[in-house]
């Protein structure tokens, strides 16, 4: 039997156009006066892009119900169908069943708190705490005390 052609690991091919598209959208956000005083916007957008692409996106490159479901399960916080629908409509304002990248960035930069945003922020914190250097904390000398 012939060996099946090997697929590039990590779905690299499928993501390339998406990556470019999200970069374009990030540029629009960078030029948006609404976010001109957002600190570290470029870094934030880079993180949002990575996060967004981590969701198992539907073929349209948007986050759908199944994507959110898988993400929540991965985070160890599975949700019911109804809760998932509510999470999505919280982000999209009930206009759509899928979360576009614009929706996602507006959510993360906006003032509104939504379940999905809390989850993202929580996951970010969890990842940071895993990355702390191991070993004893640096000794503090008296001089460094406030």
C-alpha positions in Angstrom: 0.0 0.0 0.0 1.2 3.5 -0.7 2.0 5.7 2.2 -0.4 8.6 2.7 1.2 11.9 1.9 2.5 13.5 5.1 0.7 16.5 6.3 2.8 19.3 7.7 2.4 19.2 11.5 0.4 21.9 13.2 -1.7 22.5 10.1 0.8 25.1 8.9 -0.6 25.4 5.4 -4.2 26.1 6.5 -3.0 28.8 8.9 -0.8 30.8 6.6 -3.6 32.8 4.9 -5.3 33.3 8.2 -2.2 34.6 9.8 -1.9 37.2 7.1 -5.5 38.2 7.4 -5.2 38.6 11.2 -2.1 40.7 10.7 -4.1 43.0 8.4 -6.8 43.3 11.0 -4.2 44.0 13.7 -2.9 46.9 11.6 -6.4 48.3 11.5 -6.7 48.2 15.3 -3.2 49.8 15.6 -4.5 52.7 13.4 -7.8 53.0 15.3 -7.9 56.2 17.3 -10.2 54.5 19.8 -7.3 52.4 21.0 -4.5 55.0 20.5 -3.9 55.2 24.3 -3.9 51.5 24.9 -0.6 50.6 26.4 1.5 47.9 24.6 -1.2 47.5 21.9 1.1 45.9 19.4 2.2 43.2 21.9 -1.4 42.6 23.0 -2.5 42.2 19.4 0.2 39.7 18.8 -0.9 37.7 21.8 -4.6 37.9 20.8 -3.7 36.7 17.3 -2.0 33.6 18.8 -4.8 33.0 21.2 -7.4 33.3 18.4 -5.6 30.9 16.2 -5.3 28.4 19.1 -9.1 28.0 19.0 -9.9 25.1 16.7 -11.4 27.4 14.2 -14.1 26.4 11.8 -13.2 26.5 8.1 -14.3 30.1 7.8 -11.5 31.1 10.2 -14.0 32.1 12.9 -14.6 30.7 16.4 -17.8 28.7 16.4 -19.6 26.9 19.2 -17.5 23.7 18.8 -14.3 25.8 19.0 -15.4 27.4 22.2 -16.5 24.0 23.5 -13.1 22.4 22.9 -11.3 25.4 24.3 -13.3 25.3 27.5 -12.8 21.5 27.8 -9.0 22.0 27.3 -9.1 24.6 30.1 -10.8 22.1 32.3 -14.0 24.2 32.5 -16.5 22.4 30.2 -19.7 24.3 29.5 -23.2 23.3 28.5 -24.5 24.0 25.0 -26.6 26.9 26.4 -23.7 28.4 28.4 -21.6 28.2 25.2 -24.2 30.0 23.2 -24.5 32.6 25.8 -20.7 33.1 25.9 -20.7 33.7 22.1 -23.7 36.0 22.0 -22.1 37.9 24.9 -19.2 38.6 22.6 -21.1 39.2 19.3 -24.0 41.0 20.8 -26.2 38.2 19.7 -25.7 39.1 16.0 -23.7 36.0 15.1 -23.2 32.4 16.1 -19.5 32.7 15.4 -16.9 35.1 16.9 -14.8 36.9 14.3 -11.3 38.1 15.1 -12.6 41.7 15.3 -15.2 40.6 17.9 -12.4 38.9 19.8 -10.1 41.9 19.8 -12.9 44.3 20.7 -13.8 42.0 23.6 -10.2 41.8 24.9 -9.6 45.5 24.6 -13.0 46.6 25.6 -14.3 47.5 29.0 -17.1 44.9 29.1 -16.4 41.8 31.0 -17.6 38.6 29.4 -17.1 35.0 30.4 -14.8 34.4 27.4 -12.6 37.3 28.3 -12.3 36.2 31.9 -11.4 32.7 30.6 -8.7 34.2 28.3 -7.2 36.3 31.0 -7.3 33.5 33.5 -5.6 31.2 31.0 -2.9 33.8 30.4 -2.3 34.1 34.1 -2.1 30.3 34.4 0.5 30.1 31.6 2.5 32.9 33.3 2.6 31.1 36.6 3.9 28.0 34.9 6.7 29.9 33.4 8.1 31.3 36.7 11.8 30.4 37.1 12.2 27.5 39.5 14.4 27.6 42.5 14.4 29.8 45.6 13.3 33.4 45.2 16.2 35.9 45.1 17.3 37.1 48.5 16.1 40.5 49.4 18.7 42.6 51.2 17.7 45.3 53.7 18.7 48.1 51.2 16.1 47.0 48.7 13.2 47.3 51.2 10.9 50.2 50.6 
